[in-house]
Amino acid sequence: MRLTPLAALLCVVFLALAGPASAQIFSVTTTDDDVGTCDPGDCSVREALAAADSNSGEDTVSIPPGHYVLTQGELFTDSLDTLNVIGHSARDTILDAAGSSRVFNGFDGTINMSHLTITGGVAPDQGGGIYFDGQQMTLDHMAVIGNKALAGDFGGQGGGIFADEAVTMSDSLVSGNLADGTGNDFSGGQGGGIFGNEPLVLTNVTVANNIATPADPQASFPHSQGGGIFVNEQDTTFTHVTISGNQASGDNAGGGVFLNDDITVRNTLIAGNTVDGVPQNCLLNDVVSEEGHNLQGTADCGFAAAGDITADPLLGALADNGGESDTAALQAGSPAIDTAGADACVPTDQRGVARPQFAGCDIGAFELAAAAAAPPAAPPAAVADTTKPKVAVAGVRAACVSHGSLSIRVRASDASGVKTTRVTLDGKRIHTRNKTRFTLRIKVRKLKPGHHVLRIVTTDAAGNRTSKRRTITRCAKRAAKPRRQAAPRFTG
């Protein structure tokens, strides 16, 4: 419900008397991509972000379950304060650009995002899903999947995430993203999943099945770099990270990780990545400060400390193994089972499963449980709602009306919720923002004499529709009374 002009004015007066704005929670209440004000009962994600931007202090945008398709371009925030963007679960709270724009652009401040899926983003150059150039970004229980960074001045950078400042990510998935170099005359794509220009701190993260494609053969640097991750800054740290199934192309590529600065690696699994279809997991332009108990599929990641393993990890395909995002499960007999270092073992895996399950913690983002729980059964198919909404109309007079006003009361209700109520008089819409309970006041003197058709059409959340038709009759003007003529008088 939107505020009436009077209520809105009173609200402004109250805020003025209350002093400077303070931190607030802005709750999203519609999946529509509206551009306007964040009103109670009618607040889109875009409107909630704008409201938080304009308010001082640490604000929170709360997003309930839903598929939020962006039709007005990327979501943008440039607040200098701290912004928390919180969904219900990465499984059911989805921000989807549907291939028309980037999904999210965080240009300033500190941003914390959690329990969301970022998908369908396409950027002309950097960060198809998320572009960040603020102070610090934290991503927790996120799924960044199916986004693209296209070739701009350079090859596309960061198909899923482009981070120009520090990013911390935990308990999350980055998958199916593309850094595209096609048609570029300088370089191929870099960082199919993530491009980090500043430190990346990843814990319990799966980076899988991302692609960086090459530029044209005549380009200055035609090869792509970092099918999974492109690391461009020191102090990057991976703990219990799984990097697999990523692809790059050309010389100096790095199917899983392209390293341009030093990195610390703990209990991390990098295997099954390829360059031009040939196994290659890492390309190292700097030092790997690895603390042992890591697993590499090929020796190119440089893991050689105590407890390190070079072997096939026996990973399963990316799948829903529980938790808010997909994981690549360790199969029975995997050398990654029970071989992680205890000193760097975090309490749970990406799904929230406790570590350790057996004699020790497992390498990577997945902890094999004693009896892997089957994925939750699909809920029973919902019974289709075919019940039409109820609409009551009162106040329409049967007799014709010659003057004054008519007060016509409309009451609409439905078990699944009323979506819209449209009112027309003689085919012209009478504007009302209330969907369920309102009173129409019609001035009779403004109507022409004769019959006038009032139509009320109510639609519920399932698309069922009820139409009510009423006739209002204005009396015709009374004809002037004929003058009575006196009977002729006779004399004589």
TISELUM-973744 format. One record per residue (C-alpha): x, y, z; residue number from 0. Coordinates in steps of 0.05 Angstrom, whole numbers, always signed. Layout:
     east    north       up   fikol
        X        Y        Z     NUM
...
This chain:
     east    north       up   fikol
       +0       +0       +0       0
      +27      +69      -18       1
      +19     +127      +29       2
      -34     +178      +14       3
       -8     +249       +2       4
      -30     +270      +72       5
       +2     +209     +105       6
      +66     +221      +66       7
      +67     +294      +88       8
      +58     +273     +161       9
     +114     +222     +153      10
     +161     +276     +127      11
     +142     +322     +184      12
     +155     +266     +235      13
     +224     +252     +206      14
     +241     +325     +207      15
     +223     +330     +280      16
     +259     +266     +296      17
     +326     +293     +273      18
     +379     +261     +228      19
     +362     +194     +195      20
     +390     +131     +229      21
     +404      +60     +206      22
     +342      +25     +180      23
     +317      -40     +150      24
     +284      -33      +82      25
     +241      -93      +67      26
     +228     -113       -5      27
     +154     -130      -17      28
     +148     -139      -93      29
     +186     -177     -147      30
     +169     -122     -197      31
     +229      -80     -217      32
     +196      -14     -200      33
     +232      +53     -200      34
     +204     +101     -149      35
     +197     +104      -74      36
     +202      +47      -24      37
     +132      +48       +5      38
     +105       -2      +55      39
      +72      -57      +16      40
     +103      -35      -50      41
     +179      -34      -48      42
     +223      -65     -102      43
     +296      -86      -93      44
     +316      -26     -134      45
     +274      +21      -92      46
     +300       -9      -27      47
     +373       +0      -48      48
     +359      +73      -68      49
     +326      +86       -1      50
     +385      +55      +36      51
     +433      +97       -5      52
     +398     +161      +14      53
     +395     +143      +88      54
     +455     +153     +134      55
     +484      +98     +177      56
     +489      +23     +168      57
     +427       +1     +130      58
     +398      -67     +112      59
     +358      -87      +51      60
     +319     -150      +66      61
     +296     -192       +6      62
     +246     -248      +16      63
     +244     -311      -28      64
     +228     -296     -100      65
     +254     -291     -171      66
     +271     -218     -182      67
     +280     -204     -256      68
     +314     -137     -271      69
     +282      -97     -327      70
     +312      -28     -311      71
     +386      -44     -317      72
     +437      -62     -264      73
     +425      -52     -190      74
     +470       +5     -167      75
     +492      +31      -99      76
     +543      +85      -82      77
     +530      +95       -8      78
     +591     +115      +34      79
     +563      +76      +93      80
     +556       +1     +106      81
     +501      -34      +66      82
     +476     -104      +82      83
     +437     -139      +27      84
     +406     -202      +56      85
     +363     -255      +21      86
     +327     -315      +49      87
     +370     -369      +16      88
     +413     -374      -46      89
     +366     -430      -68      90
     +304     -387      -69      91
     +324     -313      -71      92
     +347     -298     -142      93
     +369     -233     -173      94
     +367     -244     -248      95
     +387     -194     -301      96
     +360     -241     -356      97
     +418     -224     -402      98
     +401     -150     -407      99
     +452     -119     -360     100
     +501     -131     -303     101
     +465     -153     -239     102
     +499     -111     -185     103
     +546      -52     -184     104
     +574      -33     -116     105
     +612      +32     -126     106
     +629      +55      -56     107
     +626      +40      +18     108
     +625      -28      +52     109
     +577      -79      +23     110
     +556     -145      +55     111
     +514     -192      +12     112
     +487     -259      +35     113
     +437     -315      +19     114
     +427     -294      -54     115
     +436     -321     -124     116
     +466     -272     -175     117
     +451     -295     -246     118
     +437     -275     -318     119
     +484     -215     -316     120
     +519     -190     -378     121
     +570     -133     -374     122
     +605     -100     -433     123
     +673     -108     -400     124
     +680     -126     -326     125
     +639     -163     -275     126
     +580     -195     -309     127
     +547     -214     -242     128
     +580     -167     -192     129
     +625     -106     -202     130
     +655      -78     -138     131
     +697      -15     -130     132
     +682       +6      -59     133
     +719       -4       +7     134
     +706      -77      +26     135
     +657     -129       +2     136
     +636     -192      +40     137
     +598     -247       +4     138
     +568     -303      +46     139
     +524     -362      +25     140
     +520     -336      -46     141
     +513     -369     -114     142
     +543     -328     -171     143
     +523     -369     -232     144
     +512     -360     -307     145
     +540     -289     -317     146
     +583     -260     -373     147
     +636     -206     -381     148
     +643     -189     -454     149
     +705     -162     -489     150
     +711      -86     -480     151
     +777      -49     -485     152
     +808     -113     -460     153
     +780     -183     -460     154
     +722     -192     -412     155
     +746     -192     -339     156
     +711     -229     -283     157
     +652     -265     -315     158
     +621     -275     -247     159
     +655     -224     -202     160
     +702     -166     -217     161
     +733     -139     -152     162
     +773      -74     -156     163
     +777      -74      -80     164
     +783     -128      -26     165
     +731     -183      -26     166
     +719     -237      +26     167
     +675     -296       +4     168
     +652     -356      +45     169
     +605     -416      +38     170
     +590     -399      -34     171
     +590     -422     -106     172
     +618     -388     -169     173
     +599     -429     -230     174
     +581     -426     -303     175
     +607     -356     -315     176
     +644     -331     -376     177
     +700     -280     -388     178
     +697     -271     -463     179
     +754     -248     -507     180
     +719     -260     -573     181
     +733     -205     -624     182
     +781     -166     -579     183
     +846     -143     -612     184
     +885     -137     -547     185
     +874     -195     -500     186
     +831     -255     -484     187
     +783     -261     -426     188
     +811     -261     -355     189
     +780     -294     -294     190
     +721     -333     -319     191
     +694     -338     -248     192
     +730     -284     -209     193
     +778     -228     -227     194
     +812     -199     -164     195
     +850     -133     -170     196
     +856     -131      -95     197
     +861     -187      -42     198
     +811     -244      -48     199
     +798     -284      +16     200
     +759     -347       -1     201
     +736     -398      +51     202
     +691     -458      +35     203
     +681     -435      -37     204
     +671     -478      -99     205
     +695     -446     -164     206
     +673     -494     -220     207
     +657     -497     -294     208
     +675     -425     -310     209
     +707     -406     -377     210
     +756     -353     -402     211
     +757     -351     -478     212
     +814     -325     -523     213
     +816     -264     -566     214
     +828     -263     -641     215
     +894     -296     -661     216
     +924     -230     -684     217
     +911     -196     -617     218
     +970     -172     -575     219
     +955     -225     -522     220
     +906     -273     -554     221
     +907     -325     -498     222
     +856     -324     -441     223
     +879     -326     -369     224
     +848     -358     -307     225
     +789     -400     -328     226
     +767     -401     -255     227
     +803     -344     -220     228
     +851     -288     -240     229
     +892     -265     -180     230
     +924     -196     -189     231
     +941     -176     -118     232
     +980     -202      -58     233
     +949     -224       +8     234
     +900     -268      -29     235
     +883     -330      +14     236
     +846     -394       -4     237
     +822     -439      +53     238
     +781     -502      +38     239
     +769     -480      -33     240
     +751     -528      -90     241
     +771     -504     -160     242
     +752     -553     -215     243
     +724     -559     -285     244
     +746     -490     -307     245
     +773     -476     -376     246
     +821     -427     -410     247
     +857     -425     -477     248
     +925     -409     -507     249
     +994     -399     -479     250
    +1004     -372     -408     251
     +932     -389     -392     252
     +919     -425     -326     253
     +857     -467     -330     254
     +840     -462     -256     255
     +880     -404     -228     256
     +923     -350     -262     257
     +969     -322     -208     258
     +998     -252     -218     259
    +1018     -240     -145     260
    +1032     -281      -84     261
     +978     -324      -52     262
     +968     -367      +11     263
     +934     -434       +0     264
     +907     -479      +56     265
     +868     -544      +52     266
     +851     -527      -19     267
     +836     -572      -79     268
     +854     -550     -150     269
     +843     -605     -201     270
     +806     -622     -265     271
     +817     -555     -298     272
     +840     -551     -371     273
     +873     -507     -423     274
     +851     -523     -494     275
     +825     -589     -467     276
     +891     -609     -436     277
     +897     -615     -360     278
     +928     -552     -330     279
     +908     -524     -263     280
     +953     -465     -247     281
     +997     -414     -281     282
    +1044     -381     -231     283
    +1074     -313     -242     284
    +1089     -305     -168     285
    +1099     -343     -104     286
    +1050     -394      -74     287
    +1056     -391       +1     288
    +1023     -457      +13     289
    +1017     -486      +82     290
    +1012     -559      +63     291
     +953     -607      +59     292
     +931     -581      -10     293
     +913     -625      -69     294
     +932     -610     -142     295
     +911     -651     -201     296
     +976     -634     -238     297
    +1043     -609     -211     298
    +1035     -539     -241     299
    +1006     -509     -177     300
    +1073     -518     -142     301
    +1046     -554      -81     302
    +1106     -588      -48     303
    +1099     -579      +27     304
    +1085     -632      +79     305
    +1017     -664      +68     306
    +1009     -639       -3     307
     +980     -687      -54     308
     +985     -692     -130     309
     +929     -739     -152     310
     +860     -747     -182     311
     +814     -723     -125     312
     +755     -767     -149     313
     +706     -709     -151     314
     +634     -718     -169     315
     +597     -671     -215     316
     +571     -605     -188     317
     +504     -621     -155     318
     +455     -604     -100     319
     +486     -642      -42     320
     +450     -599      +10     321
     +463     -529      +33     322
     +447     -464       -3     323
     +492     -477      -63     324
     +516     -536     -105     325
     +581     -572      -89     326
     +627     -623     -121     327
     +625     -683      -74     328
     +686     -726      -57     329
     +674     -797      -79     330
     +692     -857      -36     331
     +767     -869      -38     332
     +785     -797      -54     333
     +855     -778      -29     334
     +826     -713       -4     335
     +787     -749      +51     336
     +815     -740     +121     337
     +879     -708      +95     338
     +868     -633     +108     339
     +911     -598     +160     340
     +878     -594     +228     341
     +907     -526     +244     342
     +871     -493     +185     343
     +807     -535     +187     344
     +745     -492     +193     345
     +686     -519     +234     346
     +638     -532     +176     347
     +641     -543     +101     348
     +606     -501      +47     349
     +539     -535      +62     350
     +544     -526     +137     351
     +564     -599     +150     352
     +608     -605     +212     353
     +682     -620     +205     354
     +714     -669     +215     355
     +668     -727     +200     356
     +720     -783     +205     357
     +793     -784     +226     358
     +807     -715     +199     359
     +781     -658     +157     360
     +775     -664      +82     361
     +812     -621      +31     362
     +767     -573       -7     363
     +698     -543       +4     364
     +662     -610      +14     365
     +666     -654      +76     366
     +645     -726      +62     367
     +595     -747     +116     368
     +587     -817     +144     369
     +520     -825     +110     370
     +509     -770      +60     371
     +440     -744      +68     372
     +397     -750       +6     373
     +374     -684      -23     374
     +308     -662       +7     375
     +248     -690      -30     376
     +213     -643      -76     377
     +151     -613      -44     378
      +85     -641      -69     379
      +59     -607     -131     380
      +17     -549     -112     381
      -57     -554     -127     382
      -76     -503     -179     383
     -115     -444     -151     384
     -178     -437     -193     385
     -221     -400     -142     386
     -241     -331     -165     387
     -234     -272     -117     388
     -295     -247      -81     389
     -318     -177      -97     390
     -375     -140      -62     391
     -403      -74      -88     392
     -451      -31      -47     393
     -481      +38      -54     394
     -506      +36     -126     395
     -578      +60     -129     396
     -629      +25     -172     397
     -667      +89     -186     398
     -641     +146     -225     399
     -604     +201     -188     400
     -608     +274     -204     401
     -559     +309     -158     402
     -508     +300     -101     403
     -455     +245      -97     404
     -456     +170      -96     405
     -411     +133      -46     406
     -398      +65      -75     407
     -361      +16      -30     408
     -318      -40      -59     409
     -291      -98      -19     410
     -246     -151      -53     411
     -215     -212      -21     412
     -180     -277      -41     413
     -144     -332       -3     414
      -82     -327      -46     415
      -82     -251      -44     416
     -111     -196      -88     417
      -62     -173     -140     418
     -100     -117     -175     419
     -168      -84     -176     420
     -185      -43     -237     421
     -244       +5     -237     422
     -273      +39     -299     423
     -332      +85     -310     424
     -357      +85     -382     425
     -291      +52     -402     426
     -247     +106     -369     427
     -204      +83     -311     428
     -218     +111     -242     429
     -151     +112     -207     430
     -145      +78     -139     431
      -82      +50     -107     432
     -119       +6      -58     433
     -132      -65      -83     434
     -180      -92      -31     435
     -221      -40       +7     436
     -240      +29      -19     437
     -298      +77      -30     438
     -312     +111      -96     439
     -345     +180      -93     440
     -379     +198     -158     441
     -409     +267     -167     442
     -475     +259     -203     443
     -476     +329     -231     444
     -415     +313     -273     445
     -451     +257     -308     446
     -493     +266     -370     447
     -566     +245     -365     448
     -575     +171     -380     449
     -542     +105     -362     450
     -468      +99     -341     451
     -431      +32     -334     452
     -386      +21     -273     453
     -341      -41     -280     454
     -296      -70     -225     455
     -246     -125     -246     456
     -206     -159     -191     457
     -148     -207     -205     458
     -117     -252     -153     459
      -44     -276     -147     460
      -60     -339     -188     461
      -90     -299     -245     462
     -163     -315     -231     463
     -209     -256     -246     464
     -277     -232     -222     465
     -315     -177     -258     466
     -373     -137     -229     467
     -417      -90     -271     468
     -463      -37     -243     469
     -506      +15     -277     470
     -513      +86     -252     471
     -571     +127     -281     472
     -575     +201     -279     473
     -645     +228     -287     474
     -660     +268     -349     475
     -676     +341     -339     476
     -749     +353     -325     477
     -787     +383     -383     478
     -817     +451     -369     479
     -890     +447     -347     480
     -938     +471     -402     481
     -973     +536     -385     482
    -1046     +527     -371     483
    -1091     +570     -414     484
    -1155     +596     -385     485
    -1220     +574     -418     486
    -1250     +627     -463     487
    -1304     +668     -432     488
    -1369     +679     -466     489
    -1413     +741     -455     490
    -1481     +761     -479     491
